[in-house]
Amino acid sequence: MLVLLGFAMIAVFMVLIMTKKLTPVLALIIVPTIFGLFAGAGLGIGPMVMDSMKSMTSTAALLMFAIIYFGLMIDVGLFDPLVKFILRKLGNDPAKVVLGTAILAAAVSLDGDGSTTFILTTAAMLPVYLRLKMSPVVLTCVAGLANGTMNILPWGGPTARAATALKLDVNDVFVPMVPSLIVGLIVVLVFSWLLGLQERNRLRTTAPEIWGDVANPSDAFDGGNGRGGSAATGAGGSGFSKGRFSFGRTAPKPVTGGGAGVAVLERTEELVDDHDTAMADTALDPNRATLRPKLFWFNLGLTVAVMVTLVANIVPLPFVFMVGAAIALLVNFPKVKDQGAQLIAHAPSIVAVVSMVMAAAVLTGVLNGTGMVKAMSEWLVQIIPADMGPFMAVITGVLSIPMTFFMSNDAFYFGALPVLSETAAHYGVGAADMARASITGQPFHLQSPLVPAILLLVSLAKVDLGDHHKKVLWRTAVISIVMLAVGVLTGAIGIG
């Protein structure tokens, strides 16, 4: 009964948020409460949720003050040079922008912290997406793909958990999986390029009067030089107007060139600086009152100090961001009135994230408190046929995709994995093989509503979690399967 209720609860929750019948916060509260009562929790459901919520408070505090800190850094102009650099290198081609997003997210993911990755990636790329009228869902999808794939790094958490649970050296688990990681990242870049091409074609159809006769859609965009002459920003550099393309101060004219009959756009006058104009009316508006150019180097030094402290892990992460946010507010906004205004300005993002983290405590509390998680993992072990025993590592890799999505990494690696590994040992499958297979589901795991970082990502990008899941889940499942297959082919994941 607990197994049926557990899977049914998760299925109902996913259907409700993906069909947008309920917001994720409401679904996280209502669905587990109903199923918990059916499971016989009774009045004990309250203590279950509160016990789970205690473990969430530090996460909520971390996300709250991280939003304040990085939101403040965006307001004062710390990331403006980075965005201008990205605009200069990527230009206005959506395919290049999406590919650049994946590369940036993968690079930042090296620090092993998903929240930091999503904050920095969103801060740098969201203004570009908004300027080009690209879908923010593509941003969250690509960032989620890259970060999820990189999550098997030894300092990311899951690999260390798997090694600890099976009493292995973490390097013995990770190093043989490097080929899987590399191939996984290649698949991420392929998906990103294809998503970028889809965005390019969508933008082309948005204004057929401009792009309808262009034989090669890539020629309709900037070509990566980040300067004028692009219909995506207009020759006048004023970018898109709301709801349609706009040409700004000067109108381009199509001419025939290149010897292939491809229409190109010719600029009629030079621009002074199209990067600042491009960022107008976004979070990085060059004329915003919160800019503090004279404090740029102080803010950069403070941010580097915060990041170094985070990586060194010498102080609890929530406290690092608390102190960092306090110093940043005090220096950049000495007046009490301005400090209060800054806190209020970021309140919507804070409420969205913290409320979802607290609501997730209901789901995890019911899953653990009623025994659903334990029953589900034991059932999965029991239904594996005996003749499939030699393939236990492969089976574990496949099971890690849904199981790490529906339960925490701690529950899977310290609860289910030891049971699976003990079973596999009877068929000659080593613990190291089981540990390596178990981490291949991490790209899928990172999209779970039980992961605070993904809640932060969709909140910062103002994207519905259901929309994010529609675009990202099947792609992360493909990446996980590919990483598992590469592990088998290279011998990192053995068969008994």
C-alpha positions in Angstrom: 0.0 0.0 0.0 2.8 2.5 0.9 4.5 1.7 -2.5 1.3 2.4 -4.4 0.6 5.6 -2.4 4.2 6.8 -2.9 4.2 6.4 -6.6 0.7 7.7 -7.0 1.5 10.8 -4.9 4.5 11.6 -7.1 2.6 11.0 -10.3 -0.3 13.3 -9.2 2.1 16.0 -8.1 3.9 15.9 -11.5 0.7 16.0 -13.5 -0.7 18.9 -11.5 2.3 21.1 -12.0 3.0 20.2 -15.6 -0.6 20.8 -16.6 -0.6 24.0 -14.5 -3.7 22.9 -12.5 -1.8 24.0 -9.3 1.3 26.1 -8.6 4.3 24.1 -7.4 3.9 25.6 -3.9 0.3 24.5 -3.5 1.0 21.1 -5.1 3.9 20.5 -2.7 1.6 21.2 0.3 -1.8 19.8 -0.7 -0.9 16.6 -2.5 1.4 15.1 0.1 -1.0 16.1 2.9 -3.8 14.2 1.3 -1.7 11.1 0.5 -0.1 11.3 3.9 -3.5 11.1 5.6 -4.5 8.1 3.3 -1.2 6.4 4.5 -2.4 6.7 8.1 -0.3 9.5 9.3 -3.2 11.1 11.1 -2.2 14.0 13.4 1.4 12.7 13.3 1.7 14.3 9.9 2.4 17.7 11.6 5.6 16.5 13.4 6.7 14.7 10.2 6.6 18.0 8.3 8.2 20.0 11.1 11.1 17.6 11.4 11.7 17.8 7.7 11.3 21.6 7.8 14.1 21.9 10.4 16.6 20.5 7.9 15.3 23.0 5.3 15.8 26.2 7.3 19.6 26.5 6.5 18.8 26.0 2.8 16.1 28.6 2.9 18.4 31.1 4.7 21.2 30.4 2.1 18.9 31.1 -0.8 17.3 34.1 0.8 20.6 35.9 1.4 22.2 34.7 -1.8 19.3 36.3 -3.7 19.8 39.5 -1.8 23.6 39.5 -2.3 23.7 38.7 -6.0 20.6 40.8 -6.7 22.4 43.7 -5.1 25.5 43.0 -7.2 23.4 43.1 -10.4 21.8 46.4 -9.3 25.1 48.1 -8.6 26.6 47.1 -12.0 29.1 44.3 -11.1 27.9 42.1 -14.0 27.5 44.8 -16.6 31.0 44.3 -18.1 30.5 40.6 -18.3 27.2 40.9 -20.2 28.7 43.4 -22.6 31.5 41.0 -23.2 29.0 38.2 -23.9 27.1 40.5 -26.3 30.3 41.3 -28.1 31.3 37.7 -28.5 27.9 36.1 -29.1 26.2 38.9 -31.0 22.5 38.5 -31.6 22.4 35.0 -33.0 20.1 33.0 -30.7 21.9 29.7 -31.5 25.2 31.2 -30.3 23.6 32.7 -27.2 22.1 29.4 -26.1 25.4 27.6 -26.7 27.2 30.3 -24.8 24.7 29.8 -21.9 25.6 26.1 -21.7 29.3 26.8 -21.8 29.0 29.5 -19.1 26.8 27.3 -16.9 29.2 24.3 -17.2 32.2 26.5 -16.4 30.6 28.0 -13.3 29.4 24.5 -12.2 33.1 23.7 -11.5 32.6 25.2 -8.0 30.2 22.4 -7.2 27.3 24.6 -6.0 24.2 24.7 -8.1 22.7 27.8 -6.5 25.8 29.9 -7.3 25.9 28.5 -10.9 22.2 29.5 -11.5 22.6 32.9 -9.9 25.6 33.8 -12.0 24.3 32.3 -15.2 20.9 34.0 -14.9 22.5 37.3 -14.0 24.7 37.2 -17.1 22.3 35.7 -19.6 18.7 36.6 -18.7 19.1 40.3 -19.9 20.4 39.0 -23.2 17.5 36.6 -23.6 15.0 39.4 -22.8 16.7 41.7 -25.2 16.5 39.2 -28.0 12.9 38.2 -27.0 14.2 34.6 -26.5 12.3 32.3 -24.2 13.7 32.2 -20.6 12.6 28.6 -20.5 15.4 27.8 -22.9 17.8 29.5 -20.5 16.7 27.4 -17.5 16.7 24.2 -19.6 20.2 24.7 -20.8 21.5 25.8 -17.4 19.8 22.8 -15.8 21.3 20.4 -18.4 24.9 21.7 -17.9 24.8 21.9 -14.1 23.1 18.5 -13.8 25.8 16.8 -15.9 28.6 18.5 -13.9 27.0 17.4 -10.7 29.0 14.1 -10.7 32.2 16.1 -9.8 33.7 14.7 -6.6 33.0 17.9 -4.7 29.5 18.2 -6.0 28.0 15.8 -3.4 26.5 12.7 -5.0 29.8 11.1 -5.9 31.1 11.6 -2.3 27.8 10.2 -0.9 28.0 7.1 -3.1 31.7 6.5 -2.1 30.9 7.0 1.6 27.8 4.8 1.5 29.8 1.9 0.0 33.1 2.7 1.8 35.1 3.5 -1.3 37.7 6.1 -2.2 35.9 9.0 -4.0 38.6 9.1 -6.7 38.1 5.4 -7.5 34.5 6.3 -8.2 34.9 9.5 -10.2 38.1 9.1 -12.3 36.8 6.1 -14.4 33.6 8.2 -15.1 35.5 11.1 -16.7 34.8 9.8 -20.3 31.1 9.6 -19.4 31.2 13.2 -18.1 32.9 14.4 -21.3 30.4 12.7 -23.6 27.6 14.0 -21.4 28.8 17.5 -21.8 29.0 17.0 -25.6 25.4 15.9 -25.6 24.5 19.0 -23.6 26.2 21.2 -26.2 24.3 19.4 -29.0 21.0 19.9 -27.2 21.9 23.6 -26.6 22.7 24.2 -30.3 19.5 22.6 -31.4 17.5 24.6 -28.9 19.2 27.7 -30.2 18.3 26.8 -33.8 14.7 26.4 -32.7 14.8 29.9 -31.1 16.3 31.3 -34.2 13.5 29.9 -36.3 10.9 31.0 -33.9 12.1 34.6 -34.0 12.2 34.4 -37.8 8.5 33.5 -37.9 7.7 36.2 -35.3 8.3 38.8 -38.0 7.9 37.1 -41.4 7.8 40.5 -43.1 11.5 40.9 -42.2 12.8 37.3 -42.3 10.3 35.6 -44.7 12.6 35.9 -47.8 15.9 35.2 -46.0 17.4 31.9 -47.4 19.8 31.4 -44.5 18.3 32.3 -41.1 21.8 32.8 -39.5 22.4 35.7 -42.0 19.5 37.5 -40.5 21.4 37.9 -37.2 24.5 39.6 -36.2 27.0 37.0 -37.1 28.6 37.3 -33.7 30.2 40.7 -33.9 27.8 42.3 -31.5 27.5 45.5 -33.5 24.8 47.1 -35.6 23.4 45.9 -38.8 21.3 43.1 -37.3 17.6 42.9 -37.6 17.5 41.4 -34.1 18.5 44.6 -32.6 18.0 46.9 -35.6 20.5 49.0 -37.3 19.9 51.7 -34.8 20.7 49.4 -32.0 17.5 50.0 -30.1 16.7 46.3 -30.0 13.2 44.9 -29.9 10.2 46.9 -29.2 7.5 45.1 -27.1 5.8 42.4 -29.0 7.5 43.0 -32.4 10.8 43.8 -34.1 11.9 47.5 -34.1 14.5 49.2 -36.1 15.4 52.1 -33.9 16.7 55.3 -35.4 17.7 54.0 -38.8 16.0 51.5 -41.1 18.0 48.7 -42.7 17.3 47.7 -46.3 17.6 44.3 -47.8 20.2 43.9 -50.5 21.3 41.0 -52.5 24.9 39.8 -52.0 27.2 36.9 -51.5 26.6 35.5 -55.0 24.0 33.1 -53.6 21.0 35.3 -53.5 21.0 35.5 -49.7 19.4 38.7 -48.4 21.5 40.6 -46.0 20.9 43.8 -44.0 22.9 46.8 -44.7 23.5 49.4 -41.9 23.0 53.0 -42.9 24.9 54.7 -40.1 27.4 53.9 -37.4 26.4 53.5 -33.8 28.0 55.2 -30.9 27.5 52.1 -28.6 24.8 49.6 -29.1 25.7 47.5 -26.0 24.3 50.0 -23.6 21.2 50.6 -25.7 20.7 46.8 -26.0 20.5 46.5 -22.2 18.0 49.3 -21.8 14.7 48.3 -20.1 16.3 45.2 -18.6 17.8 44.3 -15.2 21.1 45.8 -16.5 19.7 49.1 -17.7 22.8 51.4 -18.0 20.8 54.4 -16.7 19.5 52.8 -13.5 19.8 54.8 -10.3 21.4 51.9 -8.4 24.6 51.9 -10.4 27.8 52.3 -8.3 30.7 52.4 -10.8 33.1 53.9 -8.3 32.6 50.9 -6.1 33.1 48.3 -8.9 36.5 47.0 -7.6 35.3 46.9 -4.0 32.2 44.9 -5.1 34.3 42.6 -7.2 36.8 42.0 -4.3 33.9 41.3 -1.9 32.3 38.8 -4.3 35.7 37.0 -4.8 36.1 36.8 -1.1 32.6 35.4 -0.7 33.2 32.8 -3.4 36.6 31.8 -1.9 35.0 31.4 1.5 32.2 29.3 0.0 34.7 26.9 -1.8 36.9 26.7 1.3 33.8 25.7 3.4 35.3 27.1 6.5 32.1 29.0 7.6 28.5 27.8 7.1 27.2 29.0 3.7 24.1 30.8 4.9 26.3 32.9 7.3 28.7 33.8 4.5 25.9 35.3 2.4 24.4 37.0 5.4 27.6 38.8 6.2 28.3 39.5 2.5 24.9 40.9 1.9 25.2 43.1 5.1 28.6 44.5 4.0 27.4 45.1 0.4 24.3 46.9 1.6 26.1 49.1 4.1 28.8 50.2 1.6 26.8 50.6 -1.5 23.7 52.1 0.2 24.7 53.9 3.4 21.3 55.4 3.9 18.8 53.3 5.8 16.0 54.3 3.4 18.0 53.0 0.5 18.8 49.7 2.3 15.2 49.1 3.0 14.3 49.8 -0.7 16.9 47.3 -1.9 15.4 44.6 0.4 11.9 45.3 -0.8 13.1 45.3 -4.4 14.2 41.6 -4.1 11.3 40.5 -1.9 9.3 38.8 -4.8 12.2 36.5 -5.7 12.8 35.8 -2.0 9.2 34.9 -1.2 9.0 32.7 -4.3 12.0 30.7 -3.5 11.7 30.4 0.3 8.0 29.5 0.1 8.8 26.7 -2.3 11.6 25.3 -0.1 9.4 25.3 2.9 6.6 23.7 0.9 9.0 21.0 -0.3 9.4 20.0 3.4 5.8 18.7 3.3 6.6 16.3 0.5 9.9 15.0 2.0 8.4 14.8 5.5 5.5 12.7 4.3 7.7 10.5 2.1 10.1 9.8 5.0 7.7 9.9 7.9 5.2 7.5 6.5 7.9 5.1 5.3 7.0 5.5 1.7 10.6 6.0 0.6 11.9 2.9 2.3 9.0 0.8 1.0 9.5 2.1 -2.6 13.2 1.3 -2.6 12.7 -2.2 -1.1 10.0 -3.0 -3.6 12.2 -2.0 -6.5 14.9 -4.3 -5.2 12.5 -7.2 -4.8 11.0 -7.0 -8.3 14.4 -7.4 -10.0 14.5 -10.9 -11.5 17.3 -13.2 -10.4 18.6 -13.7 -14.0 19.1 -10.0 -14.2 21.5 -10.1 -11.3 24.7 -9.7 -13.4 23.2 -6.5 -14.8 22.6 -4.9 -11.4 24.9 -2.0 -12.1 23.1 -1.1 -15.3 19.8 -1.6 -13.5 20.9 0.7 -10.7 21.9 3.4 -13.2 18.5 3.3 -14.8 16.8 3.3 -11.4 18.9 6.3 -10.3 17.1 8.4 -12.8 13.6 8.3 -11.3 14.6 7.5 -7.7 16.9 10.5 -7.3 14.2 12.7 -8.7 11.6 11.5 -6.3 13.8 11.3 -3.2 16.7 13.2 -1.8 20.3 12.1 -2.6 20.8 11.2 1.0 17.8 8.8 0.9 18.9 7.2 -2.3 22.7 6.9 -1.6 22.5 6.0 2.1 19.2 4.1 1.9 18.6 2.4 -1.4 22.2 2.1 -2.8 23.6 -0.1 0.0 20.7 -2.6 -0.4 21.2 -2.6 -4.2 24.9 -3.1 -3.8 24.6 -5.9 -1.4 22.2 -7.7 -3.8 24.6 -7.1 -6.7 27.6 -8.6 -4.8 25.9 -12.0 -5.0 26.2 -11.8 -8.8 29.8 -10.6 -8.8 29.1 -7.0 -9.4 31.6 -4.8 -7.5 30.7 -1.9 -5.2 32.7 0.5 -7.3 30.7 -0.4 -10.4 27.4 0.2 -8.4 28.6 3.5 -7.1 29.6 4.8 -10.6 26.3 3.6 -12.1 24.4 5.3 -9.3 25.7 8.8 -10.1 24.6 8.7 -13.8 21.1 9.8 -12.8 22.3 13.2 -11.5 21.4 15.2 -14.6 17.7 14.2 -14.1 18.0 14.5 -10.3 18.9 18.2 -10.5 15.6 19.0 -12.0 13.6 17.7 -9.1 11.4 20.2 -7.1 13.1 18.7 -4.0 16.4 20.4 -5.1 16.4 24.0 -3.9 18.8 25.2 -6.6 16.4 24.4 -9.4 13.7 26.3 -7.5 16.0 29.2 -7.4 16.7 29.0 -11.1 13.1 29.1 -12.2 12.3 31.8 -9.7 15.1 34.1 -10.9 14.2 33.6 -14.6 10.5 33.9 -13.7 9.7 30.6 -15.4 7.0 28.1 -14.4 8.4 24.9 -13.0 6.0 22.8 -15.2 7.2 24.6 -18.3 10.8 23.9 -17.3 10.1 20.2 -16.8 8.4 19.9 -20.2 11.5 21.0 -21.9 14.3 19.6 -19.7 13.2 16.2 -18.3 13.4 14.1 -21.5 16.7 15.7 -22.4 18.2 15.0 -19.0 17.0 11.4 -19.2 18.8 11.0 -22.5 22.0 12.5 -21.1 21.8 10.1 -18.1 21.3 7.1 -20.4 24.2 8.2 -22.6 26.5 8.6 -19.6 25.5 5.1 -18.3 26.1 3.6 -21.8 29.5 5.2 -22.0 30.4 3.9 -18.6 29.5 0.4 -19.6 31.4 0.7 -22.9 34.6 2.0 -21.2 34.4 -0.7 -18.5 33.8 1.8 -15.7 30.5 0.2 -15.0 31.0 -3.6 -15.1 28.6 -6.5 -15.7 28.9 -9.5 -13.5 
